[in-house]
Protein backbone atom coordinates (compact mmCIF):
# COMPACT_ATOMS: atom_id res chain seq x y z
CA UNK A 1 0.00 0.00 0.00
CA UNK A 2 0.92 3.64 -0.43
CA UNK A 3 0.26 5.79 2.64
CA UNK A 4 0.54 9.60 2.45
CA UNK A 5 0.82 11.85 5.49
CA UNK A 6 -0.26 15.35 4.48
CA UNK A 7 1.04 17.95 6.91
CA UNK A 8 3.90 15.71 7.97
CA UNK A 9 6.01 18.58 9.34
CA UNK A 10 3.29 19.91 11.67
CA UNK A 11 2.67 19.03 15.30
CA UNK A 12 -0.09 16.49 14.59
CA UNK A 13 1.80 15.17 11.56
CA UNK A 14 4.80 14.40 13.75
CA UNK A 15 2.59 12.52 16.20
CA UNK A 16 0.99 10.64 13.31
CA UNK A 17 4.39 9.34 12.26
CA UNK A 18 5.11 8.30 15.83
CA UNK A 19 1.78 6.46 16.12
CA UNK A 20 2.22 4.84 12.69
CA UNK A 21 5.54 3.45 13.87
CA UNK A 22 4.18 2.29 17.23
CA UNK A 23 1.24 0.48 15.64
CA UNK A 24 3.37 -1.01 12.82
CA UNK A 25 0.93 0.30 10.25
CA UNK A 26 3.62 0.78 7.61
CA UNK A 27 4.87 -2.65 6.52
CA UNK A 28 8.17 -3.47 4.83
CA UNK A 29 6.50 -3.58 1.41
CA UNK A 30 4.42 -0.42 1.93
CA UNK A 31 5.36 2.99 0.60
CA UNK A 32 5.27 6.10 2.81
CA UNK A 33 4.77 9.51 1.20
CA UNK A 34 5.43 12.56 3.37
CA UNK A 35 3.67 15.69 2.17
CA UNK A 36 3.81 19.33 3.25
CA UNK A 37 3.59 22.87 1.89
CA UNK A 38 5.99 24.11 -0.77
CA UNK A 39 8.29 25.70 1.80
CA UNK A 40 8.99 22.28 3.31
CA UNK A 41 9.48 20.38 0.04
CA UNK A 42 12.84 18.62 0.04
CA UNK A 43 13.13 18.53 3.81
CA UNK A 44 14.16 15.12 5.09
CA UNK A 45 12.27 13.33 7.87
CA UNK A 46 13.40 10.09 9.50
CA UNK A 47 10.90 7.27 9.93
CA UNK A 48 11.76 3.76 11.14
CA UNK A 49 15.44 4.27 10.41
CA UNK A 50 14.95 5.59 6.91
CA UNK A 51 15.03 9.18 5.63
CA UNK A 52 12.15 10.41 3.49
CA UNK A 53 12.14 13.56 1.38
CA UNK A 54 9.03 15.73 1.74
CA UNK A 55 7.06 16.24 -1.46
CA UNK A 56 4.45 18.80 -2.46
CA UNK A 57 0.71 18.28 -2.69
CA UNK A 58 0.44 17.87 -6.46
CA UNK A 59 3.28 15.36 -6.48
CA UNK A 60 1.46 13.40 -3.79
CA UNK A 61 -1.78 13.40 -5.79
CA UNK A 62 0.10 12.10 -8.83
CA UNK A 63 1.59 9.27 -6.74
CA UNK A 64 -1.94 7.93 -6.17
CA UNK A 65 -1.71 6.84 -2.55
CA UNK A 66 -4.22 4.32 -1.24
CA UNK A 67 -4.78 6.34 1.95
CA UNK A 68 -3.93 9.96 2.75
CA UNK A 69 -3.89 11.06 6.39
CA UNK A 70 -4.57 14.81 6.30
CA UNK A 71 -3.53 17.25 9.01
CA UNK A 72 -2.83 20.40 7.07
CA UNK A 73 -5.67 22.76 8.01
CA UNK A 74 -9.15 23.36 6.68
CA UNK A 75 -8.32 25.45 3.62
CA UNK A 76 -5.80 22.89 2.39
CA UNK A 77 -8.29 20.09 2.97
CA UNK A 78 -11.09 21.85 1.12
CA UNK A 79 -8.85 22.41 -1.90
CA UNK A 80 -6.82 19.21 -1.97
CA UNK A 81 -8.87 16.40 -0.41
CA UNK A 82 -11.18 16.25 -3.47
CA UNK A 83 -8.13 16.10 -5.76
CA UNK A 84 -6.70 13.16 -3.83
CA UNK A 85 -10.13 11.49 -3.80
CA UNK A 86 -10.50 11.97 -7.57
CA UNK A 87 -7.18 10.16 -8.00
CA UNK A 88 -8.59 7.18 -6.09
CA UNK A 89 -7.08 7.97 -2.70
CA UNK A 90 -9.15 7.59 0.49
CA UNK A 91 -8.63 10.75 2.55
CA UNK A 92 -8.98 10.79 6.35
CA UNK A 93 -9.08 14.45 7.28
CA UNK A 94 -8.22 15.97 10.64
CA UNK A 95 -9.50 19.48 9.97
CA UNK A 96 -13.00 20.85 10.47
CA UNK A 97 -13.49 21.20 6.71
CA UNK A 98 -15.71 18.15 6.11
CA UNK A 99 -17.06 17.26 9.55
CA UNK A 100 -20.52 18.72 9.17
CA UNK A 101 -20.87 17.97 5.46
CA UNK A 102 -23.95 15.71 5.31
CA UNK A 103 -22.29 13.65 2.56
CA UNK A 104 -19.24 12.83 4.71
CA UNK A 105 -18.93 10.37 7.63
CA UNK A 106 -17.65 11.68 10.99
CA UNK A 107 -15.94 8.74 12.61
CA UNK A 108 -14.78 7.59 16.03
CA UNK A 109 -13.95 3.94 15.24
CA UNK A 110 -15.14 2.49 18.55
CA UNK A 111 -18.54 4.12 18.00
CA UNK A 112 -19.45 4.23 14.32
CA UNK A 113 -16.76 2.79 12.04
CA UNK A 114 -19.37 0.34 10.78
CA UNK A 115 -20.89 3.24 8.81
CA UNK A 116 -17.89 3.25 6.46
CA UNK A 117 -17.98 1.83 2.94
CA UNK A 118 -15.53 1.64 0.06
CA UNK A 119 -17.36 4.61 -1.50
CA UNK A 120 -16.30 6.95 1.32
CA UNK A 121 -13.31 8.70 -0.24
CA UNK A 122 -13.22 11.63 2.20
CA UNK A 123 -13.71 10.70 5.86
CA UNK A 124 -13.79 13.30 8.62
CA UNK A 125 -11.94 12.94 11.91
CA UNK A 126 -13.84 14.72 14.73
CA UNK A 127 -12.56 17.57 16.85
CA UNK A 128 -10.20 16.47 19.63
CA UNK A 129 -12.42 17.61 22.49
CA UNK A 130 -15.44 15.94 20.91
CA UNK A 131 -13.71 12.57 20.43
CA UNK A 132 -12.82 12.11 24.09
CA UNK A 133 -16.28 13.15 25.27
CA UNK A 134 -18.34 11.02 22.88
CA UNK A 135 -16.22 7.93 23.49
CA UNK A 136 -17.43 8.06 27.11
CA UNK A 137 -20.96 9.20 26.28
CA UNK A 138 -21.78 6.64 23.59
CA UNK A 139 -22.22 3.54 25.79
CA UNK A 140 -24.11 5.56 28.39
CA UNK A 141 -26.41 6.97 25.72
CA UNK A 142 -27.23 3.44 24.53
CA UNK A 143 -28.10 2.40 28.07
CA UNK A 144 -29.80 5.45 29.60
CA UNK A 145 -30.61 7.83 26.68
CA UNK A 146 -28.94 11.23 26.98
CA UNK A 147 -31.19 14.28 27.10
CA UNK A 148 -28.68 17.06 27.75
CA UNK A 149 -24.92 17.57 28.08
CA UNK A 150 -23.17 20.52 29.73
CA UNK A 151 -19.42 20.47 29.11
CA UNK A 152 -16.64 22.80 30.22
CA UNK A 153 -13.25 22.12 28.67
CA UNK A 154 -9.75 22.90 29.95
CA UNK A 155 -7.73 22.61 26.77
CA UNK A 156 -4.02 22.11 26.20
CA UNK A 157 -2.04 24.71 24.29
CA UNK A 158 -0.90 21.93 21.94
CA UNK A 159 -4.35 22.18 20.39
CA UNK A 160 -3.31 25.57 19.05
CA UNK A 161 0.05 24.39 17.74
CA UNK A 162 3.78 24.95 17.92
CA UNK A 163 3.44 28.72 18.20
CA UNK A 164 1.41 28.39 21.41
CA UNK A 165 3.91 25.97 22.93
CA UNK A 166 6.67 28.44 22.13
CA UNK A 167 4.66 31.28 23.68
CA UNK A 168 4.30 29.38 26.95
CA UNK A 169 7.98 28.43 27.00
CA UNK A 170 8.94 32.05 26.34
CA UNK A 171 6.69 33.25 29.14
CA UNK A 172 8.16 30.69 31.54
CA UNK A 173 11.61 32.00 30.65
CA UNK A 174 10.64 35.67 30.72
CA UNK A 175 11.45 36.04 27.02
CA UNK A 176 9.55 38.29 24.62
CA UNK A 177 8.37 36.48 21.49
CA UNK A 178 5.53 35.82 19.07
CA UNK A 179 2.10 35.45 20.66
CA UNK A 180 -0.29 32.69 19.62
CA UNK A 181 -2.94 34.23 21.90
CA UNK A 182 -4.06 37.78 22.57
CA UNK A 183 -3.02 37.38 26.21
CA UNK A 184 -0.30 35.61 28.21
CA UNK A 185 -1.11 31.93 28.78
CA UNK A 186 1.38 31.34 31.59
CA UNK A 187 -0.46 31.50 34.94
CA UNK A 188 -3.66 32.27 33.06
CA UNK A 189 -6.85 30.71 31.67
CA UNK A 190 -8.28 32.13 28.45
CA UNK A 191 -12.02 31.52 27.91
CA UNK A 192 -11.67 31.42 24.14
CA UNK A 193 -10.72 28.46 21.94
CA UNK A 194 -10.91 29.41 18.25
CA UNK A 195 -12.85 32.41 16.92
CA UNK A 196 -16.32 33.56 17.97
CA UNK A 197 -19.48 32.80 16.03
CA UNK A 198 -22.48 35.14 15.78
CA UNK A 199 -24.22 33.45 18.72
CA UNK A 200 -21.39 34.38 21.11
CA UNK A 201 -20.00 30.84 21.28
CA UNK A 202 -16.61 29.95 19.87
CA UNK A 203 -16.18 27.56 16.97
CA UNK A 204 -14.65 25.04 19.40
CA UNK A 205 -17.75 25.17 21.58
CA UNK A 206 -20.07 24.72 18.62
CA UNK A 207 -18.00 21.79 17.34
CA UNK A 208 -18.81 20.01 20.60
CA UNK A 209 -22.49 20.76 20.07
CA UNK A 210 -22.79 19.80 16.40
CA UNK A 211 -20.32 16.92 16.20
CA UNK A 212 -21.72 15.14 19.26
CA UNK A 213 -25.14 14.93 17.66
CA UNK A 214 -23.75 13.69 14.35
CA UNK A 215 -21.46 11.01 15.85
CA UNK A 216 -24.16 9.70 18.19
CA UNK A 217 -26.75 9.93 15.38
CA UNK A 218 -29.21 11.78 17.61
CA UNK A 219 -30.20 15.39 16.99
CA UNK A 220 -32.43 15.40 20.06
CA UNK A 221 -29.44 15.57 22.43
CA UNK A 222 -29.09 19.10 23.81
CA UNK A 223 -25.45 20.18 24.21
CA UNK A 224 -23.97 23.39 25.55
CA UNK A 225 -20.25 24.07 25.98
CA UNK A 226 -17.66 26.45 27.37
CA UNK A 227 -14.11 25.94 26.09
CA UNK A 228 -11.12 27.35 27.98
CA UNK A 229 -7.43 27.35 27.08
CA UNK A 230 -5.12 26.56 30.01
CA UNK A 231 -1.29 26.42 30.33
CA UNK A 232 -1.13 22.63 30.03
CA UNK A 233 0.78 20.52 27.52
CA UNK A 234 -0.35 16.92 28.15
CA UNK A 235 -3.96 16.90 26.99
CA UNK A 236 -7.49 18.26 27.23
CA UNK A 237 -9.67 17.92 30.34
CA UNK A 238 -13.45 18.17 30.45
CA UNK A 239 -16.01 18.55 33.20
CA UNK A 240 -19.12 16.88 31.78
CA UNK A 241 -22.63 16.99 33.24
CA UNK A 242 -25.06 14.55 31.58
CA UNK A 243 -28.82 14.35 32.06
CA UNK A 244 -30.42 11.04 31.06
CA UNK A 245 -34.01 10.09 30.34
CA UNK A 246 -33.62 7.08 32.60
CA UNK A 247 -32.14 6.68 36.06
CA UNK A 248 -28.82 4.90 36.55
CA UNK A 249 -26.82 3.05 39.14
CA UNK A 250 -23.31 4.42 39.71
CA UNK A 251 -21.75 0.99 39.99
CA UNK A 252 -23.35 0.03 36.68
CA UNK A 253 -22.07 3.25 35.06
CA UNK A 254 -18.55 2.43 36.21
CA UNK A 255 -18.88 -1.13 34.95
CA UNK A 256 -20.07 0.03 31.54
CA UNK A 257 -17.17 2.46 31.19
CA UNK A 258 -14.66 -0.08 32.50
CA UNK A 259 -15.68 -2.42 29.66
CA UNK A 260 -15.72 0.25 26.93
CA UNK A 261 -12.96 -0.07 24.33
CA UNK A 262 -10.59 2.87 24.40
CA UNK A 263 -11.74 4.09 27.83
CA UNK A 264 -9.76 3.72 31.06
CA UNK A 265 -11.63 4.16 34.35
CA UNK A 266 -9.66 6.11 36.98
CA UNK A 267 -12.18 6.64 39.72
CA UNK A 268 -10.99 5.96 43.25
CA UNK A 269 -11.19 9.06 45.40
CA UNK A 270 -9.99 7.17 48.47
CA UNK A 271 -6.66 6.68 46.70
CA UNK A 272 -6.84 10.13 45.02
CA UNK A 273 -7.05 8.40 41.65
CA UNK A 274 -8.59 10.48 38.90
CA UNK A 275 -7.65 11.49 35.33
CA UNK A 276 -5.06 14.20 34.75
CA UNK A 277 -3.28 15.41 31.60
CA UNK A 278 0.02 14.77 33.38
CA UNK A 279 -0.66 11.04 33.05
CA UNK A 280 -2.69 11.09 29.81
CA UNK A 281 0.14 12.58 27.76
CA UNK A 282 1.53 10.13 25.23
CA UNK A 283 -1.27 7.62 25.73
CA UNK A 284 -4.05 6.61 23.34
CA UNK A 285 -6.81 5.97 25.87
CA UNK A 286 -9.53 8.32 27.09
CA UNK A 287 -9.52 8.50 30.89
CA UNK A 288 -12.66 9.06 32.97
CA UNK A 289 -13.19 9.57 36.68
CA UNK A 290 -14.78 11.74 39.40
CA UNK A 291 -18.02 9.91 38.51
CA UNK A 292 -20.80 11.10 40.81
CA UNK A 293 -24.49 11.79 40.83
CA UNK A 294 -25.62 15.38 40.33
CA UNK A 295 -27.55 15.90 43.56
CA UNK A 296 -29.29 19.00 42.23
CA UNK A 297 -31.23 17.20 39.49
CA UNK A 298 -32.71 13.78 38.78
CA UNK A 299 -31.05 11.28 36.42
CA UNK A 300 -27.95 13.45 36.05
CA UNK A 301 -24.27 12.49 36.24
CA UNK A 302 -21.01 14.40 36.61
CA UNK A 303 -17.73 13.12 35.12
CA UNK A 304 -14.17 14.29 34.47
CA UNK A 305 -12.71 13.19 31.12
CA UNK A 306 -9.08 13.58 30.01
CA UNK A 307 -7.18 12.56 26.87
CA UNK A 308 -4.04 13.46 24.94
CA UNK A 309 -5.50 15.70 22.25
CA UNK A 310 -2.66 15.04 19.79
CA UNK A 311 -3.09 11.27 20.03
CA UNK A 312 -6.66 9.96 20.48
CA UNK A 313 -7.88 13.48 19.78
CA UNK A 314 -6.15 13.55 16.40
CA UNK A 315 -3.40 11.21 15.17
CA UNK A 316 -4.45 7.94 16.80
CA UNK A 317 -8.12 8.26 15.87
CA UNK A 318 -7.12 8.99 12.27
CA UNK A 319 -4.89 5.92 12.10
CA UNK A 320 -7.52 3.73 13.77
CA UNK A 321 -9.88 4.72 10.94
CA UNK A 322 -7.20 3.71 8.43
CA UNK A 323 -6.70 0.40 10.24
CA UNK A 324 -10.44 -0.30 10.03
CA UNK A 325 -10.48 0.45 6.30
CA UNK A 326 -7.58 -1.91 5.67
CA UNK A 327 -8.91 -4.69 7.94
CA UNK A 328 -12.29 -4.57 6.22
CA UNK A 329 -10.83 -4.29 2.70
CA UNK A 330 -12.47 -0.91 2.09
CA UNK A 331 -9.33 0.49 0.37
C-alpha positions as CSV (number, residue, x, y, z in Angstrom):
1,X,0.0,0.0,0.0
2,X,0.9,3.6,-0.4
3,X,0.3,5.8,2.6
4,X,0.5,9.6,2.5
5,X,0.8,11.8,5.5
6,X,-0.3,15.4,4.5
7,X,1.0,18.0,6.9
8,X,3.9,15.7,8.0
9,X,6.0,18.6,9.3
10,X,3.3,19.9,11.7
11,X,2.7,19.0,15.3
12,X,-0.1,16.5,14.6
13,X,1.8,15.2,11.6
14,X,4.8,14.4,13.7
15,X,2.6,12.5,16.2
16,X,1.0,10.6,13.3
17,X,4.4,9.3,12.3
18,X,5.1,8.3,15.8
19,X,1.8,6.5,16.1
20,X,2.2,4.8,12.7
21,X,5.5,3.4,13.9
22,X,4.2,2.3,17.2
23,X,1.2,0.5,15.6
24,X,3.4,-1.0,12.8
25,X,0.9,0.3,10.3
26,X,3.6,0.8,7.6
27,X,4.9,-2.7,6.5
28,X,8.2,-3.5,4.8
29,X,6.5,-3.6,1.4
30,X,4.4,-0.4,1.9
31,X,5.4,3.0,0.6
32,X,5.3,6.1,2.8
33,X,4.8,9.5,1.2
34,X,5.4,12.6,3.4
35,X,3.7,15.7,2.2
36,X,3.8,19.3,3.2
37,X,3.6,22.9,1.9
38,X,6.0,24.1,-0.8
39,X,8.3,25.7,1.8
40,X,9.0,22.3,3.3
41,X,9.5,20.4,0.0
42,X,12.8,18.6,0.0
43,X,13.1,18.5,3.8
44,X,14.2,15.1,5.1
45,X,12.3,13.3,7.9
46,X,13.4,10.1,9.5
47,X,10.9,7.3,9.9
48,X,11.8,3.8,11.1
49,X,15.4,4.3,10.4
50,X,15.0,5.6,6.9
51,X,15.0,9.2,5.6
52,X,12.2,10.4,3.5
53,X,12.1,13.6,1.4
54,X,9.0,15.7,1.7
55,X,7.1,16.2,-1.5
56,X,4.4,18.8,-2.5
57,X,0.7,18.3,-2.7
58,X,0.4,17.9,-6.5
59,X,3.3,15.4,-6.5
60,X,1.5,13.4,-3.8
61,X,-1.8,13.4,-5.8
62,X,0.1,12.1,-8.8
63,X,1.6,9.3,-6.7
64,X,-1.9,7.9,-6.2
65,X,-1.7,6.8,-2.6
66,X,-4.2,4.3,-1.2
67,X,-4.8,6.3,1.9
68,X,-3.9,10.0,2.8
69,X,-3.9,11.1,6.4
70,X,-4.6,14.8,6.3
71,X,-3.5,17.2,9.0
72,X,-2.8,20.4,7.1
73,X,-5.7,22.8,8.0
74,X,-9.2,23.4,6.7
75,X,-8.3,25.4,3.6
76,X,-5.8,22.9,2.4
77,X,-8.3,20.1,3.0
78,X,-11.1,21.9,1.1
79,X,-8.9,22.4,-1.9
80,X,-6.8,19.2,-2.0
81,X,-8.9,16.4,-0.4
82,X,-11.2,16.2,-3.5
83,X,-8.1,16.1,-5.8
84,X,-6.7,13.2,-3.8
85,X,-10.1,11.5,-3.8
86,X,-10.5,12.0,-7.6
87,X,-7.2,10.2,-8.0
88,X,-8.6,7.2,-6.1
89,X,-7.1,8.0,-2.7
90,X,-9.1,7.6,0.5
91,X,-8.6,10.7,2.6
92,X,-9.0,10.8,6.3
93,X,-9.1,14.5,7.3
94,X,-8.2,16.0,10.6
95,X,-9.5,19.5,10.0
96,X,-13.0,20.9,10.5
97,X,-13.5,21.2,6.7
98,X,-15.7,18.2,6.1
99,X,-17.1,17.3,9.6
100,X,-20.5,18.7,9.2
101,X,-20.9,18.0,5.5
102,X,-23.9,15.7,5.3
103,X,-22.3,13.6,2.6
104,X,-19.2,12.8,4.7
105,X,-18.9,10.4,7.6
106,X,-17.7,11.7,11.0
107,X,-15.9,8.7,12.6
108,X,-14.8,7.6,16.0
109,X,-14.0,3.9,15.2
110,X,-15.1,2.5,18.6
111,X,-18.5,4.1,18.0
112,X,-19.5,4.2,14.3
113,X,-16.8,2.8,12.0
114,X,-19.4,0.3,10.8
115,X,-20.9,3.2,8.8
116,X,-17.9,3.3,6.5
117,X,-18.0,1.8,2.9
118,X,-15.5,1.6,0.1
119,X,-17.4,4.6,-1.5
120,X,-16.3,6.9,1.3
121,X,-13.3,8.7,-0.2
122,X,-13.2,11.6,2.2
123,X,-13.7,10.7,5.9
124,X,-13.8,13.3,8.6
125,X,-11.9,12.9,11.9
126,X,-13.8,14.7,14.7
127,X,-12.6,17.6,16.9
128,X,-10.2,16.5,19.6
129,X,-12.4,17.6,22.5
130,X,-15.4,15.9,20.9
131,X,-13.7,12.6,20.4
132,X,-12.8,12.1,24.1
133,X,-16.3,13.1,25.3
134,X,-18.3,11.0,22.9
135,X,-16.2,7.9,23.5
136,X,-17.4,8.1,27.1
137,X,-21.0,9.2,26.3
138,X,-21.8,6.6,23.6
139,X,-22.2,3.5,25.8
140,X,-24.1,5.6,28.4
141,X,-26.4,7.0,25.7
142,X,-27.2,3.4,24.5
143,X,-28.1,2.4,28.1
144,X,-29.8,5.4,29.6
145,X,-30.6,7.8,26.7
146,X,-28.9,11.2,27.0
147,X,-31.2,14.3,27.1
148,X,-28.7,17.1,27.8
149,X,-24.9,17.6,28.1
150,X,-23.2,20.5,29.7
151,X,-19.4,20.5,29.1
152,X,-16.6,22.8,30.2
153,X,-13.2,22.1,28.7
154,X,-9.8,22.9,29.9
155,X,-7.7,22.6,26.8
156,X,-4.0,22.1,26.2
157,X,-2.0,24.7,24.3
158,X,-0.9,21.9,21.9
159,X,-4.3,22.2,20.4
160,X,-3.3,25.6,19.1
161,X,0.0,24.4,17.7
162,X,3.8,24.9,17.9
163,X,3.4,28.7,18.2
164,X,1.4,28.4,21.4
165,X,3.9,26.0,22.9
166,X,6.7,28.4,22.1
167,X,4.7,31.3,23.7
168,X,4.3,29.4,27.0
169,X,8.0,28.4,27.0
170,X,8.9,32.1,26.3
171,X,6.7,33.3,29.1
172,X,8.2,30.7,31.5
173,X,11.6,32.0,30.7
174,X,10.6,35.7,30.7
175,X,11.4,36.0,27.0
176,X,9.5,38.3,24.6
177,X,8.4,36.5,21.5
178,X,5.5,35.8,19.1
179,X,2.1,35.5,20.7
180,X,-0.3,32.7,19.6
181,X,-2.9,34.2,21.9
182,X,-4.1,37.8,22.6
183,X,-3.0,37.4,26.2
184,X,-0.3,35.6,28.2
185,X,-1.1,31.9,28.8
186,X,1.4,31.3,31.6
187,X,-0.5,31.5,34.9
188,X,-3.7,32.3,33.1
189,X,-6.9,30.7,31.7
190,X,-8.3,32.1,28.4
191,X,-12.0,31.5,27.9
192,X,-11.7,31.4,24.1
193,X,-10.7,28.5,21.9
194,X,-10.9,29.4,18.2
195,X,-12.9,32.4,16.9
196,X,-16.3,33.6,18.0
197,X,-19.5,32.8,16.0
198,X,-22.5,35.1,15.8
199,X,-24.2,33.5,18.7
200,X,-21.4,34.4,21.1
201,X,-20.0,30.8,21.3
202,X,-16.6,29.9,19.9
203,X,-16.2,27.6,17.0
204,X,-14.7,25.0,19.4
205,X,-17.8,25.2,21.6
206,X,-20.1,24.7,18.6
207,X,-18.0,21.8,17.3
208,X,-18.8,20.0,20.6
209,X,-22.5,20.8,20.1
210,X,-22.8,19.8,16.4
211,X,-20.3,16.9,16.2
212,X,-21.7,15.1,19.3
213,X,-25.1,14.9,17.7
214,X,-23.8,13.7,14.4
215,X,-21.5,11.0,15.8
216,X,-24.2,9.7,18.2
217,X,-26.7,9.9,15.4
218,X,-29.2,11.8,17.6
219,X,-30.2,15.4,17.0
220,X,-32.4,15.4,20.1
221,X,-29.4,15.6,22.4
222,X,-29.1,19.1,23.8
223,X,-25.5,20.2,24.2
224,X,-24.0,23.4,25.6
225,X,-20.3,24.1,26.0
226,X,-17.7,26.4,27.4
227,X,-14.1,25.9,26.1
228,X,-11.1,27.3,28.0
229,X,-7.4,27.3,27.1
230,X,-5.1,26.6,30.0
231,X,-1.3,26.4,30.3
232,X,-1.1,22.6,30.0
233,X,0.8,20.5,27.5
234,X,-0.4,16.9,28.2
235,X,-4.0,16.9,27.0
236,X,-7.5,18.3,27.2
237,X,-9.7,17.9,30.3
238,X,-13.5,18.2,30.4
239,X,-16.0,18.5,33.2
240,X,-19.1,16.9,31.8
241,X,-22.6,17.0,33.2
242,X,-25.1,14.5,31.6
243,X,-28.8,14.3,32.1
244,X,-30.4,11.0,31.1
245,X,-34.0,10.1,30.3
246,X,-33.6,7.1,32.6
247,X,-32.1,6.7,36.1
248,X,-28.8,4.9,36.5
249,X,-26.8,3.0,39.1
250,X,-23.3,4.4,39.7
251,X,-21.8,1.0,40.0
252,X,-23.3,0.0,36.7
253,X,-22.1,3.3,35.1
254,X,-18.5,2.4,36.2
255,X,-18.9,-1.1,35.0
256,X,-20.1,0.0,31.5
257,X,-17.2,2.5,31.2
258,X,-14.7,-0.1,32.5
259,X,-15.7,-2.4,29.7
260,X,-15.7,0.3,26.9
261,X,-13.0,-0.1,24.3
262,X,-10.6,2.9,24.4
263,X,-11.7,4.1,27.8
264,X,-9.8,3.7,31.1
265,X,-11.6,4.2,34.3
266,X,-9.7,6.1,37.0
267,X,-12.2,6.6,39.7
268,X,-11.0,6.0,43.3
269,X,-11.2,9.1,45.4
270,X,-10.0,7.2,48.5
271,X,-6.7,6.7,46.7
272,X,-6.8,10.1,45.0
273,X,-7.0,8.4,41.7
274,X,-8.6,10.5,38.9
275,X,-7.7,11.5,35.3
276,X,-5.1,14.2,34.7
277,X,-3.3,15.4,31.6
278,X,0.0,14.8,33.4
279,X,-0.7,11.0,33.0
280,X,-2.7,11.1,29.8
281,X,0.1,12.6,27.8
282,X,1.5,10.1,25.2
283,X,-1.3,7.6,25.7
284,X,-4.0,6.6,23.3
285,X,-6.8,6.0,25.9
286,X,-9.5,8.3,27.1
287,X,-9.5,8.5,30.9
288,X,-12.7,9.1,33.0
289,X,-13.2,9.6,36.7
290,X,-14.8,11.7,39.4
291,X,-18.0,9.9,38.5
292,X,-20.8,11.1,40.8
293,X,-24.5,11.8,40.8
294,X,-25.6,15.4,40.3
295,X,-27.6,15.9,43.6
296,X,-29.3,19.0,42.2
297,X,-31.2,17.2,39.5
298,X,-32.7,13.8,38.8
299,X,-31.0,11.3,36.4
300,X,-27.9,13.4,36.0
301,X,-24.3,12.5,36.2
302,X,-21.0,14.4,36.6
303,X,-17.7,13.1,35.1
304,X,-14.2,14.3,34.5
305,X,-12.7,13.2,31.1
306,X,-9.1,13.6,30.0
307,X,-7.2,12.6,26.9
308,X,-4.0,13.5,24.9
309,X,-5.5,15.7,22.2
310,X,-2.7,15.0,19.8
311,X,-3.1,11.3,20.0
312,X,-6.7,10.0,20.5
313,X,-7.9,13.5,19.8
314,X,-6.1,13.6,16.4
315,X,-3.4,11.2,15.2
316,X,-4.5,7.9,16.8
317,X,-8.1,8.3,15.9
318,X,-7.1,9.0,12.3
319,X,-4.9,5.9,12.1
320,X,-7.5,3.7,13.8
321,X,-9.9,4.7,10.9
322,X,-7.2,3.7,8.4
323,X,-6.7,0.4,10.2
324,X,-10.4,-0.3,10.0
325,X,-10.5,0.5,6.3
326,X,-7.6,-1.9,5.7
327,X,-8.9,-4.7,7.9
328,X,-12.3,-4.6,6.2
329,X,-10.8,-4.3,2.7
330,X,-12.5,-0.9,2.1
331,X,-9.3,0.5,0.4
